[in-house]
Amino acid sequence: MKHKILVVTSNTDHRFLLTVLLTEYGFIVDAPEDLSLCRKLFEENEYHKVVLDYDYKSKNNRLFCSYLDSHHELHKSVLIQANTDDDDLACKVFEQGGRFLNKPYETEELMYAMQ
C-alpha cells in the first residue's frame, strides 16, 4: 500500500523537488500551489505524513500549522525549517511526536522522517 503525503510549502521549486523525490520513493503526493487548500485536503484525505516547509512569512502556511496544532495533528508532521526563528512550533511538533529537519537536509534524513 502506498502512503499518501501532503506537501505544504510556498516555495515553488521546493514543492516540485519534494514532489518528485517523494514520488520516486513510492509515495502518493498532494502538493497544492494554493496553500489555502491544505486544510480542505487534510480533512478529506487520510495522510501518512504532512511535510511542512515552514515559512513564517506565508500567512496560509502559518494558518495551516495552527490548524494542525489545535487539532493535535502535528504528530503526522515533518517540519522542515531553514532557521529556528519559531522554536515554539518546533517544540509543538516534537511534543506531539512529529519530526524536525533543518535545511539543508539529506534525502536519507527525509526518508527516515517519513517512517
SVG drawing of the C-alpha trace seen along z (x, -y; Angstrom):
<svg xmlns="http://www.w3.org/2000/svg" viewBox="-13 -37 35 39">
<polyline fill="none" stroke="black" stroke-width="0.4" points="0.0,0.0 1.4,-3.4 1.3,-6.1 -0.3,-9.5 1.7,-12.6 0.6,-16.3 3.4,-18.7 2.9,-22.2 5.3,-24.9 5.0,-28.3 8.3,-27.7 7.5,-26.5 11.0,-25.0 11.0,-23.1 7.4,-21.9 8.5,-20.5 11.6,-18.8 9.8,-17.3 7.0,-16.0 9.5,-14.4 11.6,-12.9 8.7,-11.5 7.0,-10.1 10.3,-8.3 10.3,-6.7 6.8,-5.4 4.6,-7.9 1.4,-9.5 1.8,-13.2 -0.6,-16.1 1.2,-19.4 -1.2,-22.3 0.2,-25.6 -2.6,-27.4 -1.9,-26.7 -5.4,-27.8 -6.5,-24.4 -4.3,-22.4 -6.9,-22.3 -9.6,-21.0 -7.3,-18.4 -6.2,-17.3 -9.8,-17.0 -10.9,-15.0 -7.9,-12.6 -6.0,-10.2 -2.4,-11.3 0.5,-9.3 2.6,-12.4 2.4,-16.2 5.7,-17.7 5.7,-21.3 8.3,-23.6 7.6,-26.3 7.6,-29.9 6.7,-32.4 6.1,-35.0 3.3,-32.9 0.0,-33.6 -1.6,-30.4 1.4,-28.3 1.1,-29.7 -2.7,-29.2 -2.3,-25.6 0.3,-24.9 -2.0,-26.5 -4.9,-24.3 -2.7,-21.2 -1.6,-22.2 -5.1,-23.0 -6.3,-19.6 -3.3,-17.8 -2.3,-16.5 1.4,-17.7 2.3,-14.1 2.0,-13.4 4.2,-16.3 7.7,-16.5 8.7,-20.1 11.4,-21.5 12.9,-24.8 15.7,-26.9 16.1,-28.8 14.9,-28.2 13.1,-31.6 10.0,-29.8 11.2,-27.4 7.7,-27.3 6.4,-25.5 9.4,-23.1 8.6,-22.3 5.0,-21.6 5.9,-19.3 8.3,-17.4 5.7,-17.3 3.1,-15.8 5.5,-13.2 6.4,-14.8 9.8,-15.1 12.0,-18.2 14.6,-18.7 16.9,-21.7 17.7,-22.9 19.8,-21.8 18.8,-18.2 19.8,-14.9 17.4,-12.7 18.1,-9.9 17.1,-12.2 13.8,-13.0 13.1,-9.3 13.8,-8.3 11.4,-11.0 8.7,-9.6 8.6,-6.3"/>
</svg>
